[in-house]
Amino acid sequence: MTVSRPKTLLAMAPHIADRLITGPVRERLVAIADVDPGLVAADFADPAVAGALAEAEVLYTSWWCPPITAEVLAAAPRLRAVVHAAGSVKHHITEACWERGLLVSSAAVANAEPVAEYTLAAILFAGKRVVDIARLYREHPGTRLDLDAMFPGFGNYRRTVGIIGASKIGRRVIELLRPFELEVLVADPYLTDDLGVQKVELDELFERSDIVSVHAPALPETRHLVSAARLALMRDGATLINTARGALVDQDALIAELASGRLYAVLDVTEPDVLPAGSPLYDLPNVLLTPHIAGSLGGELARLADLAVDELARYAQGLPFAHGVAAEELATLA
């Protein structure tokens, strides 16, 4: 098997490169590719990267990679592939890239793992009413709480969990739920394979589920997919979990339901992504609100970096990407 050392240029925000290209990743990267790990293209028009861009066969990208436009491609005549050490490629892969015939890979499957883990924890905590009980315990120190009277039927045994979207994350959540005695439903108009759980229409999912978890992509047609009408279908005491994008949920309608005390929510994403200080979501006791932490952070970044290096190694060996992205997939991807 012929193995090359493709000329490679890092393209991302410098602070991302500092966190992503750690010692072990750096060692693998320089062994596989002809790359200067200290040179990072945050702006393709920067004269300091012009020479490397002109010679690059592969771009190793991550968050805040500039768009790879026709002008950029003209300055990169030898470019043949992009390996993305993050999730969505929509922010930097342009139509010109597909016209050039670039090979594109994404680490979305690696980024799905921590989101699915967060979701699993949120589902189990929601069923057990952990946030409410922890708050009540703090408010009533030294008191034995009658939890069965306060939360009749709480717990996870035979609860129904609805998964919106058979995305990479949605599928991984379904896998992680298999050991638990839960009924799992899935709603996805594009789902054609059997995931071992019951496929239902979206309205039925809202009606039947004790916990609804959102894993659909943010597209024009999915904006406010979780509408006021669908929130109204949810059972009293049900929980909505959103680790996808804030735009998928009609936030005003959700706030109204939460303020009434009828529903619960675990929200890692909102609209806007950083809520203004006056948002009632900060103070509602039936909301667990986190600042977009479900995806890869801290030590989890190494998983993304390693997958992208694996893909670069496959390219160097003349093998197809294991996690390639095709242009026709983008219409239904995040």
N, C-alpha and C positions, 0 to 999 in steps of 0.2 A: 504493500500500500504506500503510495506517495504521500509524504507529509510536507507541507510548506510551512513557512513562518510568515503569515500574511502581515503586510504593513498595516498597522492599526492605530487609530487616533481616538482618544477619549473625548467624548462630547457630552457635557453636563455642567451643572453649576459646580464651581470649585469646592464649595463646602460639602456638596454631596460626594464628590470624588474623595475628599479627605475621610469621610465616614465609610465609603463603600470599598475603596481600594486599600484595604488593610494589608498587613504583612503577608499572611498566607496567600491572599488573593493576588497580591503584587508578584509574588514568586511564581505562581502558576501562569500569570498573564505574560510575564517576560519570557518564560520558558516556551510558551506556545506561539507568541506573536512577536513581530518586530515592532515594538512599541516603546515610547518614552512615557512612563507612568507619571512623570512630573509635568507633562504638557497636557493641559485640559482646554478644550475648545468650548468656551462659554459664549463666544460670538464668532461665527464663521468668517466675518469680515475683518477680524483682528489680524493685522500683518504678522503677528508672532506665530500664528498657526497656519499661515498660507502654504508654507513649504510642505508641512506634514499632511495638510488636506489634499494637496496636489498629488501626493504619493500614496495616499491611503487607499487600501483595498477594502478595509472594514472599518466601520465606526462602531465603537463600544459606547453605547449611550445610556443615560439614565435621566432622572428628573431634571427639568429645565434645559434639556437639549434644545438648541434653537431649531426652528423649522428647516428641514432639508429641502430647500426650494430649487427651482430650475437654475437659478443663479449660483447656488451653492454647488449643485451637480456639475455645472460648467467649470467650476474651479476644482472639481474632484473627478477628473476624467477616468481614473482607474477604480473608482468606488464600485464595489459589487455586492456588498452585504452590510446589514445593520443588525447588531445584537443588542437588545435593549434590556438592561439590568433594572427593570421596573415593570409596571403593568401595561397600561394602555399606550399604544403607539400613535394614537390619533393626533397628538399634539405636535409631533415632529415629522412623521411620515406623510408626505404630500403626494398629490396625484403624479407629480413629476417623478417621484421615486418608483411608482408602479410602471410608468411609461419607460423608465430606464431598465426595468426588469430586475430591480434590486431584490435580493433575498432578505427577508425580514424575520427576525425571531424576537419573542417577548418572554419575559420571566413572569408573566401573569399567573401561571400555575403555582409558582413559588410564593407570590404575594397573596394568593388565595389562602394559604395555610394559616397564617396568624389571624386573618379575618374570620375564617371558619372556627378557629379555636375560641376567639372572643365570642362568636355567636353561640357556640355550644355552652360556654359558661353563662352567657346571658339567658339562654333558654332554661337551663337548670336552675339558676338563681330566681328567674321569674316564677317558675312553677312552685318553688319553695318559699316565695315571698320574702326573700332574704333582705332586700332593701328596706321594706316596710318594717319587718321584725327587728332589724338592727336599729332603725330609728326609734321604734317604740321602746326597745330595751334601754337605749340611752336616755330617753325621756322619763322612764320609770325605773330608776336604779333601785336594786334591792327588792323588786316586785316579781312574783311569779306570774307571768302573763298567761291568760287562758287563750292560747293561740287557736285552738280548734273552734272556740266561740267567735273569735275575731276574724278568722279566715277559714270558714267552713269548707272542708274538702280540699284544702291546699296540699301541695305536693305534686310529684311528677308521674306517679303511677297511672298509666293509661290516659295521660293527657294527649290532646291532639295538637300537633305542631304543623302549621302551614308554611311552606317554602315558596316564595314568589320568585320564579326564575331558576331554570336549570343551568345556570352559568357555571363556570369553574368553581366559584365559591359555593353556590347553591348545591352543586353535586357533592362537594367535599363536606358540607354541613350534613347532608343526608347520610353520607358514609359514617361520619362521627356519631350520628344519632342511633346507628344500628344496635349497639349493645344495650340500649335503654328500652324499657317497656313503654314505648310511646307509639301513638298512631301518627304517621307522617303523611301529609298530603303535599302535592306539588302542582303548581299552575304555571304553564309556559306554553304559549301558542306554537313555539318552534320545536317542542320536544317530540321526538319520534322514537327514541329508544326506551327500553324498559329499565327504570331505575330501581325497581323492587318496591316502590311505594305507589299509592293511588294517585293518578293524575285526575284533576278536577278542574272545572272552570273557576275563574277568579272569584266571582261572587260566592260560589259555594264554599271556596276555601275560607273566605272571611266569615261566613255564617257558622262553619263547623269548628273553627280553630280556637283553642284557648290561647295560643301564642302564634303570631304571624311574623315571619322574618323576611325582610325584603332583600333580594339579591338580583334584581333585574338591572340592565344597563340604563344609563341616563341618555335617552334619545328624545327627540321632539314628541314622538307618539307615546312615550312613557311618562311625560311630565304629569304630575298629580295623578298617577296611576292609583295611588292610595287616596281616593277622593272622599269628600264628605259623605256621599252615599254609601261607599264601601265601609268607611269607619262606622257608620250607623248600623251596618250589618253585624258588627262584632258583638260577641257576647259580653254582658256586663262582667267586669273584672278581667277581661282579656288583655293581653299585652302585645303591643306592636314593637318590633325590633327593627331598626334601620341602620345597617352598616354599608349601604350602597351609596346613594347620593341624596341630598336633601330635596332636590327637585322632584323626586318620585312621590313625595308626600305633600298633600295640601296642608301646609303647616298651620294655617289659621284654623282650619277645620279640626285638626288634631288638637290644637291648644284648647279649643272650645270643649271637645270631648274630655280632655284631661282635667280642665278646670271644673267640670261637673263631677269629677271623681269616678266616672263610669269606667274609664280605661286606664291602663298603665302603659308606659313607654320606656324603652331603652334606646337612646338616640346617640349614635357616634357621629352622625352627619346631620347637618341642618341647612337651611337656606336663609341667609348666607352661611357659609361654612363656619365663620366665626360670628356668633350671635352678638347683636348689640347688647350693651349692658342692661338695658331695660326689658329684655325679653322675659316673659313669665316662665319660660322653660327652666330658667335658673332656679326658681323658687318653688315650683310645684312639687309636692312631696311624693307624688306617684310617678316621677320621672327620674331615671338614671341618665345623666347627661355627661358624655365624655368628649374631649376635643379631637376627634378624628384620629384615634389611637389604634384602631383595630388592625390597620395595615402594618406593613413592615417598618419597624423602628428599632433603634438600638442594635443589639446583637442579631436581630432578625434580618438586617440588611445583608449579612454575609450569605444568607440563603439565595438572595437575588444575584449577588455578585458571582457566587459559585455556579449557578445555573447558566449565567451568561458566559462565563469562561468555558463551561462544558460545551456550549453551543459553538463558541469560537474554535474549540478543539475539534469538533465535528467538521466545521468548515475547513479547517487546516488539513484534515484527512480526506477531504473530498466527499464527505458524507452529507446527506440532507439534514437540515435542522430537525431536532426532536420536537421543538415547540415553535415551528414556523407559523407565520401569519400570512394569510392570503388577502388580497384586496377585496374580494367578494364577501369576506367575513365581517368587514368593518361595520356594515349596516346594522348588525345585531350584537356587536361587541361594545363593551364599555369604553 
